[in-house]
């Protein structure tokens, strides 16, 4: 859209597959001007975005559209925006909930997770699998296919919607539905590059970015449905934990929120309470 609406005065060239920089290094690359614009995942460098992860805590935010709405509202304006002062933020959203995907061992009970090496993106996911008795392995998403193929990891924690992009249906045999967590992402631009653009081109970029953010969370939910079918067609077994097992998982992860708040001090409690007070959490508002 930017290329067409810019009438030849601006061109965005996409480099997929972390060609310009690994996801873990992309934010710094944009700040330094090595990359002009990109989609960053805050949890990969949680030290830069300590409060953004409040929207990724387990069994808290009900779904992706709710998280996306809060990333445009008071939670963003009063707390989270301060963490992105070194870049121009064009759009933010969040993925849908995550599932446990394994290559060889099915995870039917909490006990089955003991010692299992699970790829975790970072942030809340690492703490989650430590609490569940698994062994979290911090690995870039572009490296998980090879990790599963070679056996350096036993599984990954990922949303249904992202299965096709990473061809996980080729290396995963079991998916245990947990539908929790999710990943916040941000489309950001180098500040100097942004400021160098005339206002009319800035408006083109802002309009395109807003449209993509509005559509992303809902399209993610639709992609979950089609990608789950892809997994089933590939012969992957979908495991639905019993209510008793899910209750065990919730109990095991209960301390994670307290730990997250404690690590961040008074502001951690403040931002968590503020999030819970937002009307979107209860099906109200936007």
N, C-alpha and C positions, 0 to 999 in steps of 0.2 A: 504493500500500500504506500509506504514512504517513497519508494522509487517511482511509482506511477504519479502520485500526487505532487512530487517534487519537480516534475517536468524537466528532468535532466540536470537539475541544479544540485541534486544530492543523490547519492547511491549508497545503499547499504549492502555490503557483501557478507553473506553468511559463511562462517567456517565451522561446520559441525564437528563433533567428536573430539573436542578439546584440542584442536590443532594449534591454536595460538597460545593457549595456556591451559594447564590442568585446572579443573574446577576449584581445587583447593588454593590455587594461586591467582585465579582470575580477578578477584576483587582488587588485589594489589596491583595487578597488571593494568587495570582500568584507571586506578588512582594515579599511577605513574605515567599513563599515556601510551603504554605499550599496545594496549587494545583500546579502541574508541568507545565501544559499547558492547555490553554482554549481559547474559543472564547469570547472576551469581546466587549461590546457595549459602545463606548466612551461617547455617550450622557447621559448614566445613571449617570456618574460622570463628568459632563461638566467642573467642576472646575479643573480637571486634564488635560483636553484636550480642552482648550478654542478655539483653531483655527481649529480643525478637523471639527467642525460643519459647516464650510463654504460650505462644499459639501452637506449639508442637508437643506440649506435655501430654502424657498418655491419659486417655479417657476424660478429656476436659472439653475441648471445643468440638461440638457435635459433627461438623462436616466442613468441607472445603468452602462452599459459598458463605457460610457464617464467618470463617476466618478471613476470607477475601473482603467481606464487608467491613470488618473491623480494621483491616489494613488501609482503609480509606477514611476512617472515622476518627473519633476522639482518642482512641487508644494510640493510633499512629501519630496524631498531631501532638499529643501531650507527652508521649514517652518514646516511642520507637523511632521517630524521625530524626532524633538527635544522634542516633548511631550511624547515620548515613550523610553526615555533613560534608564529607570529602568528595562526594559524587553528586550528580544530578539523577535523582530517582525518577524514572519514567512510569514504572508500573510495578505493583506488587500483588502477589496472590499466594495461594497455598494449594498443595496437592490434596488428594483424598487420602483416606486412611491406608495404613500399611498392613501387609500380610507377611507371614513367615514362609519363605520359599526354600525348600531343601532339595539337594541333589540325590541323596541316597536314603537318608533316614526320615521316616514320617514322624511328625510331631503331633501326637494325639493327646498327650497330657503334659502338664507342667514338668513332671519328672523327666520326660523325654528330652527336655532342653539342656539337662545337666551336661556341661562340658562341650556342648555343640558350638562350633566356631561359626558365628553369624556375622556377615558383613553389616556394619552399622556406619551410617554417614557421619556420625558425630553427635555432639550435643546430647539431647534427651535419649536418643537411641542407645548410646553407649551405656548410660546409667540404667536404662530399661533392661537390657540383657544381662547386665551384672546382677540386677535384682532378681531376675528370673533364673539365674544359675547358669546361663550360657556364657560363652566366651566371645565378647564383641571384638571384631577386627575392623579397625578404621581403614576403609578402602574406598578409593574413588569409584564412582558408579561405572566409569568406562573400563574398570579393571575387574569387575565382578564376574563377567562371563568367563574370563580366563581362570579366575580364582576357583570358580565352581567346576570348571572343566578339569583343572589340574589337581583339585582336592586341597588347595591351600585354605579354602573355606568350605564349610559344610552347607551353608545356606546364606540367604540374604533377606533383608527386611525391606520390602519394596511394594509400591502400589500396583494393582492389576494393570492400570492404564499404561504403565511404562514397560510392560513385558515385551511388546513388539519391537520397540526402539532398540532394546538391548538384546533381542533374540533369546530371551531367557527360556522360552518354551523348548529350546534345544538342549538345555542343560539342567532344567528343573524337573523333578518327578512328583513332588508333593507341595501343596500349598495349604497352609493352615490359616484359616480366616480369623484375624484379630480385629481388623478395621479400627486401628488406633493410631494416634500420632499423625504424621504428615510432615511435609517439607515446605517451609516458606521459601519463596524465591523472589528475586528482585531484578528487574531490567534496569540497569544503570548506565550512565554515560560519563565519560571523563568531563570534568567541569570546564576545562579550558576549551575543549572541542565544542561543548554546548554553548558557551558564551561567544564563540567565534561565529555562530550561525545567525543569520538575519532572523528577525522575529517571525516572519511568515513561514520560514522553514521549521522553526521551533514549534509553531502551532501545528504543522503537519505531523511532526513526530509525536507531540503530545496527544493529538487526536487518535493516531494509530495505536499508541500505547494504551490509552484509556480503553479503547475498544477491545484490545487483546486481553487486558486484565479482567474486564467485565465478562468476557466469554470463557476465559480459561477454566475457572472453577467448575462451571456447569459442564463444559466439554469434557473435563476430567472425569466427572461422574458418568457421563455417557461412554467414555472410553473404557472405564472400568468394566462395564457390561460386555462390550465387544471383546475386550482382552481376556476376560474370564472365559468366554466361549472359545476363544483361540486356544487357551490353555487346556480346556476340556477336550477340544478336538485333537490336540496334540497328545492326548492320553495322560495328562497330568491329573492326579487324584486331588480333589478338593476336600479338605478335612474341615468339618464344622465342629469346633469344640463344644462339649456339653455346657449347659449353664453352670454346672458345678465347677468345671474346669476354668471357665471364664471368671468365676468368682474368685478362684484361687489366684489367677493372674492379677486381678484387680487388687487383692489383698497384698500380694507380693510387691506390687508397684506403688502402693499407697505412700510409702516413705519418699518416693522420688520427688514429689512436689515440694515436700518440706525441705528436702536437701537442696533443691533448685533455689528455693526462696532464701535459705540460709546462706548459700554461696554468694548471693547478690546483696545481702544485707537488707536494710529497711526498704530500699527501693524495690527489691524483689517482691516483698509482701504487698507493697503499694500497687505495683503494676498488675500483680495477680488478682488482687481484690477488685481493681478497676476493671479488668477484663471480665470478671464474673458478674459485674454490675451492668454490663452492656445488654441492651434489650435483645440484640440478635441471638444471644445465648439461649433465649427462651422462646424463639420463634416470633419475636416482635421486631418492629422497625424494618430496616431494609432487608 
